[in-house]
Amino acid sequence: MPKFMWLLRDFTLELRDNKGKQISPSQYLEDCLSSDPSSLTGKSYQSEAKKIKNEIVKIFKDRECFTLVRPAEE
């Protein structure tokens, strides 16, 4: 199976875990995939988000994330 690559365009967040430690873009992806979608609105949306996350994890064993800053920023 090919590698799952998530490219985040115009990314402005600082990549930090819940303890404030700096993390890599790939760790950010793993955190997003493992987070509980209960903070999202709507039961059907939560259920669908959880299914999608589970399928990404199940199908793509090799995952990586890349971030791109806004083109206007230095």
PDB file of N, CA, C and O in Angstrom:
ATOM      1  N   MET A   1       0.843  -1.181   0.000  1.00  0.00           N
ATOM      2  CA  MET A   1       0.000   0.000   0.000  1.00  0.00           C
ATOM      3  C   MET A   1       0.889   1.245   0.000  1.00  0.00           C
ATOM      4  O   MET A   1       1.921   1.258   0.671  1.00  0.00           O
ATOM      5  N   PRO A   2       0.516   2.272  -0.727  1.00  0.00           N
ATOM      6  CA  PRO A   2       1.325   3.499  -0.756  1.00  0.00           C
ATOM      7  C   PRO A   2       1.290   4.225   0.593  1.00  0.00           C
ATOM      8  O   PRO A   2       0.436   3.965   1.441  1.00  0.00           O
ATOM      9  N   LYS A   3       2.215   5.114   0.756  1.00  0.00           N
ATOM     10  CA  LYS A   3       2.298   5.932   1.958  1.00  0.00           C
ATOM     11  C   LYS A   3       1.183   6.980   1.933  1.00  0.00           C
ATOM     12  O   LYS A   3       0.874   7.535   0.879  1.00  0.00           O
ATOM     13  N   PHE A   4       0.579   7.250   3.102  1.00  0.00           N
ATOM     14  CA  PHE A   4      -0.402   8.317   3.234  1.00  0.00           C
ATOM     15  C   PHE A   4       0.353   9.604   3.548  1.00  0.00           C
ATOM     16  O   PHE A   4       1.068   9.685   4.546  1.00  0.00           O
ATOM     17  N   MET A   5       0.189  10.602   2.693  1.00  0.00           N
ATOM     18  CA  MET A   5       0.867  11.883   2.898  1.00  0.00           C
ATOM     19  C   MET A   5      -0.192  12.970   3.024  1.00  0.00           C
ATOM     20  O   MET A   5      -1.030  13.151   2.140  1.00  0.00           O
ATOM     21  N   TRP A   6      -0.136  13.685   4.138  1.00  0.00           N
ATOM     22  CA  TRP A   6      -1.093  14.763   4.407  1.00  0.00           C
ATOM     23  C   TRP A   6      -0.333  16.074   4.289  1.00  0.00           C
ATOM     24  O   TRP A   6       0.604  16.318   5.049  1.00  0.00           O
ATOM     25  N   LEU A   7      -0.719  16.903   3.361  1.00  0.00           N
ATOM     26  CA  LEU A   7      -0.067  18.190   3.147  1.00  0.00           C
ATOM     27  C   LEU A   7      -1.002  19.278   3.659  1.00  0.00           C
ATOM     28  O   LEU A   7      -2.118  19.436   3.165  1.00  0.00           O
ATOM     29  N   LEU A   8      -0.531  20.030   4.658  1.00  0.00           N
ATOM     30  CA  LEU A   8      -1.330  21.101   5.244  1.00  0.00           C
ATOM     31  C   LEU A   8      -0.845  22.434   4.703  1.00  0.00           C
ATOM     32  O   LEU A   8       0.247  22.894   5.037  1.00  0.00           O
ATOM     33  N   ARG A   9      -1.654  23.038   3.879  1.00  0.00           N
ATOM     34  CA  ARG A   9      -1.310  24.306   3.240  1.00  0.00           C
ATOM     35  C   ARG A   9      -1.713  25.470   4.130  1.00  0.00           C
ATOM     36  O   ARG A   9      -2.711  25.383   4.847  1.00  0.00           O
ATOM     37  N   ASP A  10      -0.953  26.558   4.096  1.00  0.00           N
ATOM     38  CA  ASP A  10      -1.220  27.756   4.898  1.00  0.00           C
ATOM     39  C   ASP A  10      -1.274  27.429   6.387  1.00  0.00           C
ATOM     40  O   ASP A  10      -2.126  27.944   7.112  1.00  0.00           O
ATOM     41  N   PHE A  11      -0.389  26.597   6.822  1.00  0.00           N
ATOM     42  CA  PHE A  11      -0.372  26.133   8.209  1.00  0.00           C
ATOM     43  C   PHE A  11       0.255  27.199   9.102  1.00  0.00           C
ATOM     44  O   PHE A  11       1.372  27.647   8.842  1.00  0.00           O
ATOM     45  N   THR A  12      -0.459  27.611  10.154  1.00  0.00           N
ATOM     46  CA  THR A  12       0.044  28.672  11.028  1.00  0.00           C
ATOM     47  C   THR A  12       0.163  28.254  12.488  1.00  0.00           C
ATOM     48  O   THR A  12       0.658  29.030  13.305  1.00  0.00           O
ATOM     49  N   LEU A  13      -0.273  27.061  12.831  1.00  0.00           N
ATOM     50  CA  LEU A  13      -0.194  26.616  14.218  1.00  0.00           C
ATOM     51  C   LEU A  13       1.230  26.245  14.611  1.00  0.00           C
ATOM     52  O   LEU A  13       2.029  25.807  13.783  1.00  0.00           O
ATOM     53  N   GLU A  14       1.527  26.430  15.893  1.00  0.00           N
ATOM     54  CA  GLU A  14       2.775  25.884  16.415  1.00  0.00           C
ATOM     55  C   GLU A  14       2.496  24.431  16.758  1.00  0.00           C
ATOM     56  O   GLU A  14       1.480  24.123  17.382  1.00  0.00           O
ATOM     57  N   LEU A  15       3.366  23.557  16.365  1.00  0.00           N
ATOM     58  CA  LEU A  15       3.163  22.133  16.611  1.00  0.00           C
ATOM     59  C   LEU A  15       3.659  21.777  18.005  1.00  0.00           C
ATOM     60  O   LEU A  15       4.857  21.618  18.235  1.00  0.00           O
ATOM     61  N   ARG A  16       2.719  21.657  18.923  1.00  0.00           N
ATOM     62  CA  ARG A  16       3.037  21.340  20.313  1.00  0.00           C
ATOM     63  C   ARG A  16       2.034  20.319  20.831  1.00  0.00           C
ATOM     64  O   ARG A  16       0.866  20.319  20.442  1.00  0.00           O
ATOM     65  N   ASP A  17       2.515  19.445  21.721  1.00  0.00           N
ATOM     66  CA  ASP A  17       1.599  18.492  22.334  1.00  0.00           C
ATOM     67  C   ASP A  17       0.855  19.176  23.485  1.00  0.00           C
ATOM     68  O   ASP A  17       1.027  20.372  23.720  1.00  0.00           O
ATOM     69  N   ASN A  18       0.027  18.405  24.199  1.00  0.00           N
ATOM     70  CA  ASN A  18      -0.766  19.007  25.273  1.00  0.00           C
ATOM     71  C   ASN A  18       0.063  19.441  26.479  1.00  0.00           C
ATOM     72  O   ASN A  18      -0.461  20.096  27.381  1.00  0.00           O
ATOM     73  N   LYS A  19       1.341  19.088  26.509  1.00  0.00           N
ATOM     74  CA  LYS A  19       2.243  19.521  27.582  1.00  0.00           C
ATOM     75  C   LYS A  19       3.125  20.681  27.136  1.00  0.00           C
ATOM     76  O   LYS A  19       3.970  21.147  27.902  1.00  0.00           O
ATOM     77  N   GLY A  20       2.937  21.150  25.910  1.00  0.00           N
ATOM     78  CA  GLY A  20       3.692  22.276  25.394  1.00  0.00           C
ATOM     79  C   GLY A  20       5.000  21.922  24.710  1.00  0.00           C
ATOM     80  O   GLY A  20       5.730  22.808  24.265  1.00  0.00           O
ATOM     81  N   LYS A  21       5.304  20.623  24.624  1.00  0.00           N
ATOM     82  CA  LYS A  21       6.536  20.172  23.969  1.00  0.00           C
ATOM     83  C   LYS A  21       6.356  20.214  22.452  1.00  0.00           C
ATOM     84  O   LYS A  21       5.315  19.817  21.928  1.00  0.00           O
ATOM     85  N   GLN A  22       7.386  20.700  21.756  1.00  0.00           N
ATOM     86  CA  GLN A  22       7.329  20.775  20.296  1.00  0.00           C
ATOM     87  C   GLN A  22       7.283  19.374  19.697  1.00  0.00           C
ATOM     88  O   GLN A  22       7.992  18.471  20.141  1.00  0.00           O
ATOM     89  N   ILE A  23       6.429  19.206  18.674  1.00  0.00           N
ATOM     90  CA  ILE A  23       6.290  17.904  18.010  1.00  0.00           C
ATOM     91  C   ILE A  23       6.475  18.085  16.498  1.00  0.00           C
ATOM     92  O   ILE A  23       6.396  19.198  15.978  1.00  0.00           O
ATOM     93  N   SER A  24       6.717  16.993  15.823  1.00  0.00           N
ATOM     94  CA  SER A  24       6.900  17.011  14.366  1.00  0.00           C
ATOM     95  C   SER A  24       5.534  17.047  13.670  1.00  0.00           C
ATOM     96  O   SER A  24       4.515  16.728  14.282  1.00  0.00           O
ATOM     97  N   PRO A  25       5.520  17.433  12.403  1.00  0.00           N
ATOM     98  CA  PRO A  25       4.260  17.377  11.656  1.00  0.00           C
ATOM     99  C   PRO A  25       3.662  15.964  11.618  1.00  0.00           C
ATOM    100  O   PRO A  25       2.442  15.808  11.667  1.00  0.00           O
ATOM    101  N   SER A  26       4.504  14.952  11.531  1.00  0.00           N
ATOM    102  CA  SER A  26       3.988  13.582  11.504  1.00  0.00           C
ATOM    103  C   SER A  26       3.372  13.189  12.846  1.00  0.00           C
ATOM    104  O   SER A  26       2.390  12.449  12.880  1.00  0.00           O
ATOM    105  N   GLN A  27       3.935  13.673  13.939  1.00  0.00           N
ATOM    106  CA  GLN A  27       3.333  13.408  15.248  1.00  0.00           C
ATOM    107  C   GLN A  27       1.998  14.133  15.374  1.00  0.00           C
ATOM    108  O   GLN A  27       1.062  13.621  15.989  1.00  0.00           O
ATOM    109  N   TYR A  28       1.914  15.324  14.789  1.00  0.00           N
ATOM    110  CA  TYR A  28       0.645  16.063  14.760  1.00  0.00           C
ATOM    111  C   TYR A  28      -0.422  15.235  14.038  1.00  0.00           C
ATOM    112  O   TYR A  28      -1.559  15.147  14.502  1.00  0.00           O
ATOM    113  N   LEU A  29      -0.061  14.633  12.913  1.00  0.00           N
ATOM    114  CA  LEU A  29      -0.980  13.776  12.169  1.00  0.00           C
ATOM    115  C   LEU A  29      -1.439  12.616  13.038  1.00  0.00           C
ATOM    116  O   LEU A  29      -2.635  12.331  13.113  1.00  0.00           O
ATOM    117  N   GLU A  30      -0.502  11.946  13.694  1.00  0.00           N
ATOM    118  CA  GLU A  30      -0.870  10.806  14.550  1.00  0.00           C
ATOM    119  C   GLU A  30      -1.784  11.246  15.681  1.00  0.00           C
ATOM    120  O   GLU A  30      -2.721  10.530  16.036  1.00  0.00           O
ATOM    121  N   ASP A  31      -1.523  12.415  16.251  1.00  0.00           N
ATOM    122  CA  ASP A  31      -2.392  12.940  17.311  1.00  0.00           C
ATOM    123  C   ASP A  31      -3.793  13.216  16.777  1.00  0.00           C
ATOM    124  O   ASP A  31      -4.782  12.932  17.452  1.00  0.00           O
ATOM    125  N   CYS A  32      -3.882  13.766  15.578  1.00  0.00           N
ATOM    126  CA  CYS A  32      -5.187  14.027  14.951  1.00  0.00           C
ATOM    127  C   CYS A  32      -5.942  12.728  14.699  1.00  0.00           C
ATOM    128  O   CYS A  32      -7.153  12.655  14.907  1.00  0.00           O
ATOM    129  N   LEU A  33      -5.228  11.711  14.254  1.00  0.00           N
ATOM    130  CA  LEU A  33      -5.878  10.434  13.962  1.00  0.00           C
ATOM    131  C   LEU A  33      -6.317   9.704  15.221  1.00  0.00           C
ATOM    132  O   LEU A  33      -7.269   8.924  15.187  1.00  0.00           O
ATOM    133  N   SER A  34      -5.638   9.948  16.321  1.00  0.00           N
ATOM    134  CA  SER A  34      -5.990   9.239  17.554  1.00  0.00           C
ATOM    135  C   SER A  34      -6.931  10.041  18.443  1.00  0.00           C
ATOM    136  O   SER A  34      -7.453   9.506  19.422  1.00  0.00           O
ATOM    137  N   SER A  35      -7.160  11.313  18.122  1.00  0.00           N
ATOM    138  CA  SER A  35      -8.018  12.133  18.969  1.00  0.00           C
ATOM    139  C   SER A  35      -9.480  11.727  18.824  1.00  0.00           C
ATOM    140  O   SER A  35      -9.911  11.226  17.785  1.00  0.00           O
ATOM    141  N   ASP A  36     -10.217  11.957  19.885  1.00  0.00           N
ATOM    142  CA  ASP A  36     -11.638  11.644  19.926  1.00  0.00           C
ATOM    143  C   ASP A  36     -12.416  12.742  19.204  1.00  0.00           C
ATOM    144  O   ASP A  36     -12.257  13.916  19.537  1.00  0.00           O
ATOM    145  N   PRO A  37     -13.244  12.396  18.235  1.00  0.00           N
ATOM    146  CA  PRO A  37     -13.983  13.418  17.501  1.00  0.00           C
ATOM    147  C   PRO A  37     -15.175  13.987  18.267  1.00  0.00           C
ATOM    148  O   PRO A  37     -15.998  14.683  17.673  1.00  0.00           O
ATOM    149  N   SER A  38     -15.293  13.708  19.578  1.00  0.00           N
ATOM    150  CA  SER A  38     -16.454  14.174  20.346  1.00  0.00           C
ATOM    151  C   SER A  38     -16.520  15.691  20.449  1.00  0.00           C
ATOM    152  O   SER A  38     -17.574  16.247  20.754  1.00  0.00           O
ATOM    153  N   SER A  39     -15.395  16.366  20.195  1.00  0.00           N
ATOM    154  CA  SER A  39     -15.413  17.828  20.226  1.00  0.00           C
ATOM    155  C   SER A  39     -16.081  18.402  18.981  1.00  0.00           C
ATOM    156  O   SER A  39     -16.400  19.590  18.942  1.00  0.00           O
ATOM    157  N   LEU A  40     -16.293  17.572  17.969  1.00  0.00           N
ATOM    158  CA  LEU A  40     -16.940  18.012  16.739  1.00  0.00           C
ATOM    159  C   LEU A  40     -18.447  18.045  16.931  1.00  0.00           C
ATOM    160  O   LEU A  40     -18.981  17.321  17.771  1.00  0.00           O
ATOM    161  N   THR A  41     -19.124  18.863  16.176  1.00  0.00           N
ATOM    162  CA  THR A  41     -20.564  19.005  16.331  1.00  0.00           C
ATOM    163  C   THR A  41     -21.310  17.954  15.527  1.00  0.00           C
ATOM    164  O   THR A  41     -20.887  17.559  14.440  1.00  0.00           O
ATOM    165  N   GLY A  42     -22.414  17.519  16.077  1.00  0.00           N
ATOM    166  CA  GLY A  42     -23.289  16.587  15.380  1.00  0.00           C
ATOM    167  C   GLY A  42     -22.865  15.139  15.519  1.00  0.00           C
ATOM    168  O   GLY A  42     -21.722  14.789  15.225  1.00  0.00           O
ATOM    169  N   LYS A  43     -23.789  14.291  15.966  1.00  0.00           N
ATOM    170  CA  LYS A  43     -23.503  12.867  16.175  1.00  0.00           C
ATOM    171  C   LYS A  43     -23.098  12.171  14.880  1.00  0.00           C
ATOM    172  O   LYS A  43     -22.157  11.379  14.880  1.00  0.00           O
ATOM    173  N   SER A  44     -23.786  12.449  13.781  1.00  0.00           N
ATOM    174  CA  SER A  44     -23.457  11.764  12.527  1.00  0.00           C
ATOM    175  C   SER A  44     -22.083  12.189  12.039  1.00  0.00           C
ATOM    176  O   SER A  44     -21.351  11.377  11.472  1.00  0.00           O
ATOM    177  N   TYR A  45     -21.717  13.464  12.254  1.00  0.00           N
ATOM    178  CA  TYR A  45     -20.394  13.948  11.861  1.00  0.00           C
ATOM    179  C   TYR A  45     -19.321  13.272  12.704  1.00  0.00           C
ATOM    180  O   TYR A  45     -18.278  12.889  12.174  1.00  0.00           O
ATOM    181  N   GLN A  46     -19.554  13.118  14.007  1.00  0.00           N
ATOM    182  CA  GLN A  46     -18.599  12.453  14.895  1.00  0.00           C
ATOM    183  C   GLN A  46     -18.391  11.010  14.454  1.00  0.00           C
ATOM    184  O   GLN A  46     -17.261  10.527  14.379  1.00  0.00           O
ATOM    185  N   SER A  47     -19.481  10.339  14.168  1.00  0.00           N
ATOM    186  CA  SER A  47     -19.407   8.941  13.752  1.00  0.00           C
ATOM    187  C   SER A  47     -18.639   8.796  12.436  1.00  0.00           C
ATOM    188  O   SER A  47     -17.807   7.900  12.291  1.00  0.00           O
ATOM    189  N   GLU A  48     -18.922   9.678  11.486  1.00  0.00           N
ATOM    190  CA  GLU A  48     -18.248   9.627  10.192  1.00  0.00           C
ATOM    191  C   GLU A  48     -16.760   9.948  10.335  1.00  0.00           C
ATOM    192  O   GLU A  48     -15.923   9.296   9.711  1.00  0.00           O
ATOM    193  N   ALA A  49     -16.426  10.947  11.153  1.00  0.00           N
ATOM    194  CA  ALA A  49     -15.025  11.317  11.370  1.00  0.00           C
ATOM    195  C   ALA A  49     -14.258  10.153  11.996  1.00  0.00           C
ATOM    196  O   ALA A  49     -13.124   9.871  11.608  1.00  0.00           O
ATOM    197  N   LYS A  50     -14.873   9.487  12.951  1.00  0.00           N
ATOM    198  CA  LYS A  50     -14.219   8.343  13.599  1.00  0.00           C
ATOM    199  C   LYS A  50     -13.982   7.209  12.598  1.00  0.00           C
ATOM    200  O   LYS A  50     -12.922   6.583  12.613  1.00  0.00           O
ATOM    201  N   LYS A  51     -14.957   6.942  11.734  1.00  0.00           N
ATOM    202  CA  LYS A  51     -14.813   5.894  10.716  1.00  0.00           C
ATOM    203  C   LYS A  51     -13.657   6.219   9.765  1.00  0.00           C
ATOM    204  O   LYS A  51     -12.842   5.355   9.440  1.00  0.00           O
ATOM    205  N   ILE A  52     -13.603   7.479   9.328  1.00  0.00           N
ATOM    206  CA  ILE A  52     -12.550   7.887   8.391  1.00  0.00           C
ATOM    207  C   ILE A  52     -11.177   7.752   9.035  1.00  0.00           C
ATOM    208  O   ILE A  52     -10.249   7.232   8.417  1.00  0.00           O
ATOM    209  N   LYS A  53     -11.044   8.213  10.264  1.00  0.00           N
ATOM    210  CA  LYS A  53      -9.765   8.100  10.982  1.00  0.00           C
ATOM    211  C   LYS A  53      -9.353   6.643  11.118  1.00  0.00           C
ATOM    212  O   LYS A  53      -8.199   6.294  10.873  1.00  0.00           O
ATOM    213  N   ASN A  54     -10.292   5.797  11.506  1.00  0.00           N
ATOM    214  CA  ASN A  54      -9.992   4.372  11.671  1.00  0.00           C
ATOM    215  C   ASN A  54      -9.565   3.735  10.358  1.00  0.00           C
ATOM    216  O   ASN A  54      -8.649   2.912  10.343  1.00  0.00           O
ATOM    217  N   GLU A  55     -10.208   4.099   9.261  1.00  0.00           N
ATOM    218  CA  GLU A  55      -9.847   3.545   7.957  1.00  0.00           C
ATOM    219  C   GLU A  55      -8.462   4.005   7.517  1.00  0.00           C
ATOM    220  O   GLU A  55      -7.696   3.214   6.966  1.00  0.00           O
ATOM    221  N   ILE A  56      -8.129   5.271   7.750  1.00  0.00           N
ATOM    222  CA  ILE A  56      -6.795   5.769   7.397  1.00  0.00           C
ATOM    223  C   ILE A  56      -5.733   4.985   8.156  1.00  0.00           C
ATOM    224  O   ILE A  56      -4.736   4.555   7.576  1.00  0.00           O
ATOM    225  N   VAL A  57      -5.950   4.801   9.458  1.00  0.00           N
ATOM    226  CA  VAL A  57      -4.985   4.064  10.289  1.00  0.00           C
ATOM    227  C   VAL A  57      -4.882   2.611   9.847  1.00  0.00           C
ATOM    228  O   VAL A  57      -3.789   2.048   9.794  1.00  0.00           O
ATOM    229  N   LYS A  58      -6.038   2.000   9.526  1.00  0.00           N
ATOM    230  CA  LYS A  58      -6.057   0.589   9.139  1.00  0.00           C
ATOM    231  C   LYS A  58      -5.401   0.363   7.774  1.00  0.00           C
ATOM    232  O   LYS A  58      -4.635  -0.586   7.607  1.00  0.00           O
ATOM    233  N   ILE A  59      -5.692   1.213   6.814  1.00  0.00           N
ATOM    234  CA  ILE A  59      -5.216   1.007   5.450  1.00  0.00           C
ATOM    235  C   ILE A  59      -3.771   1.460   5.256  1.00  0.00           C
ATOM    236  O   ILE A  59      -2.978   0.766   4.621  1.00  0.00           O
ATOM    237  N   PHE A  60      -3.436   2.618   5.801  1.00  0.00           N
ATOM    238  CA  PHE A  60      -2.107   3.197   5.587  1.00  0.00           C
ATOM    239  C   PHE A  60      -1.235   3.012   6.823  1.00  0.00           C
ATOM    240  O   PHE A  60      -1.364   3.752   7.799  1.00  0.00           O
ATOM    241  N   LYS A  61      -0.366   2.046   6.778  1.00  0.00           N
ATOM    242  CA  LYS A  61       0.536   1.788   7.908  1.00  0.00           C
ATOM    243  C   LYS A  61       1.665   2.812   7.953  1.00  0.00           C
ATOM    244  O   LYS A  61       2.203   3.106   9.020  1.00  0.00           O
ATOM    245  N   ASP A  62       2.016   3.348   6.804  1.00  0.00           N
ATOM    246  CA  ASP A  62       3.091   4.338   6.694  1.00  0.00           C
ATOM    247  C   ASP A  62       2.452   5.696   6.400  1.00  0.00           C
ATOM    248  O   ASP A  62       1.908   5.910   5.317  1.00  0.00           O
ATOM    249  N   ARG A  63       2.522   6.621   7.381  1.00  0.00           N
ATOM    250  CA  ARG A  63       1.870   7.925   7.252  1.00  0.00           C
ATOM    251  C   ARG A  63       2.865   9.034   7.547  1.00  0.00           C
ATOM    252  O   ARG A  63       3.758   8.884   8.381  1.00  0.00           O
ATOM    253  N   GLU A  64       2.694  10.155   6.844  1.00  0.00           N
ATOM    254  CA  GLU A  64       3.583  11.293   7.052  1.00  0.00           C
ATOM    255  C   GLU A  64       2.820  12.578   6.793  1.00  0.00           C
ATOM    256  O   GLU A  64       1.896  12.608   5.980  1.00  0.00           O
ATOM    257  N   CYS A  65       3.207  13.638   7.485  1.00  0.00           N
ATOM    258  CA  CYS A  65       2.559  14.934   7.347  1.00  0.00           C
ATOM    259  C   CYS A  65       3.603  15.998   7.014  1.00  0.00           C
ATOM    260  O   CYS A  65       4.718  15.982   7.536  1.00  0.00           O
ATOM    261  N   PHE A  66       3.217  16.917   6.139  1.00  0.00           N
ATOM    262  CA  PHE A  66       4.074  18.044   5.775  1.00  0.00           C
ATOM    263  C   PHE A  66       3.262  19.323   5.910  1.00  0.00           C
ATOM    264  O   PHE A  66       2.059  19.331   5.648  1.00  0.00           O
ATOM    265  N   THR A  67       3.910  20.389   6.312  1.00  0.00           N
ATOM    266  CA  THR A  67       3.210  21.671   6.444  1.00  0.00           C
ATOM    267  C   THR A  67       3.855  22.710   5.537  1.00  0.00           C
ATOM    268  O   THR A  67       5.068  22.711   5.323  1.00  0.00           O
ATOM    269  N   LEU A  68       3.015  23.591   5.012  1.00  0.00           N
ATOM    270  CA  LEU A  68       3.469  24.715   4.199  1.00  0.00           C
ATOM    271  C   LEU A  68       2.940  25.995   4.828  1.00  0.00           C
ATOM    272  O   LEU A  68       1.746  26.098   5.112  1.00  0.00           O
ATOM    273  N   VAL A  69       3.806  26.961   5.046  1.00  0.00           N
ATOM    274  CA  VAL A  69       3.368  28.239   5.604  1.00  0.00           C
ATOM    275  C   VAL A  69       2.669  29.053   4.523  1.00  0.00           C
ATOM    276  O   VAL A  69       2.748  28.725   3.339  1.00  0.00           O
ATOM    277  N   ARG A  70       1.998  30.098   4.931  1.00  0.00           N
ATOM    278  CA  ARG A  70       1.362  30.994   3.959  1.00  0.00           C
ATOM    279  C   ARG A  70       2.425  31.602   3.056  1.00  0.00           C
ATOM    280  O   ARG A  70       3.487  31.999   3.535  1.00  0.00           O
ATOM    281  N   PRO A  71       2.160  31.680   1.771  1.00  0.00           N
ATOM    282  CA  PRO A  71       3.169  32.217   0.844  1.00  0.00           C
ATOM    283  C   PRO A  71       3.558  33.663   1.138  1.00  0.00           C
ATOM    284  O   PRO A  71       4.671  34.072   0.810  1.00  0.00           O
ATOM    285  N   ALA A  72       2.677  34.438   1.742  1.00  0.00           N
ATOM    286  CA  ALA A  72       2.975  35.855   2.003  1.00  0.00           C
ATOM    287  C   ALA A  72       3.859  36.048   3.221  1.00  0.00           C
ATOM    288  O   ALA A  72       4.441  37.119   3.395  1.00  0.00           O
ATOM    289  N   GLU A  73       3.972  35.028   4.073  1.00  0.00           N
ATOM    290  CA  GLU A  73       4.801  35.146   5.278  1.00  0.00           C
ATOM    291  C   GLU A  73       6.243  34.803   4.971  1.00  0.00           C
ATOM    292  O   GLU A  73       6.536  34.081   4.017  1.00  0.00           O
ATOM    293  N   GLU A  74       7.136  35.325   5.785  1.00  0.00           N
ATOM    294  CA  GLU A  74       8.551  35.016   5.587  1.00  0.00           C
ATOM    295  C   GLU A  74       8.942  33.811   6.393  1.00  0.00           C
ATOM    296  O   GLU A  74      10.100  33.395   6.357  1.00  0.00           O
TER     297      GLU A  74
END
